[in-house]
Amino acid sequence: PDQIEVLTHLARCHLACGQPEAARALATRALSLPRDNPVVLDSLGVVMTRLDEQALAMELFDQAVALDAGQASIYFNRGLAQKQFGLVGGAERDFESCLALAPAHANRA
């Protein structure tokens, strides 16, 4: 399918099943499609983080924030990615932004 939502979901499923190369192939296909849904970009950023693709992951999270700066979960996921990549200052800022938007988010994490 040439739908970014479906490709991203399938990539996450392949990661969950321990098939990173299949996930990478699906995520790469998804990257060629229009990037106008912040939730999907956030999810694709999570996939790229798990595939250790720092530059792509951060680009996707940044695009998601640019499209919808009011989504606490995007800041949370970008913060987790930055923490994984050793970008502690950025991670702290994102976690603070997440909590400023949704103080109860910490109870779900």
C-alpha positions, 0 to 999 in steps of 0.5 A, a space after each residue: 500500500 502507498 499510504 503512509 499510515 499503513 506503512 508506518 503501522 506495518 513498520 512498527 509491527 515488524 519491529 515488534 516481531 524482531 524484523 528490523 530490516 523489513 521495518 526499515 524497508 517499510 519506513 523508507 517507503 513511507 518517507 517518500 510519501 507526503 508528510 502532513 499528519 503529525 501523529 504518523 510522523 511521530 510514529 515514524 520517528 519512533 520507528 526510526 529511533 528504534 532503527 538507530 536512525 538519529 538524523 531521520 528520527 529527529 527530522 520527523 519529530 521536528 516536522 510533527 511538532 511544526 505541524 502540531 505543537 500542542 501534542 504532548 506525546 510528540 514531545 515525549 517521544 522526541 524526548 525519549 529519542 534525544 535521551 537515547 541519542 545522548 542529547 540530554 539537554 534537548 530531552 529535558 526540554 522536550 519532557 518539560 514541554 510535554 508536562 507543560 502541555 499535559 501534566 498528567 502525561 507522567 502518570 501514563 508513561 
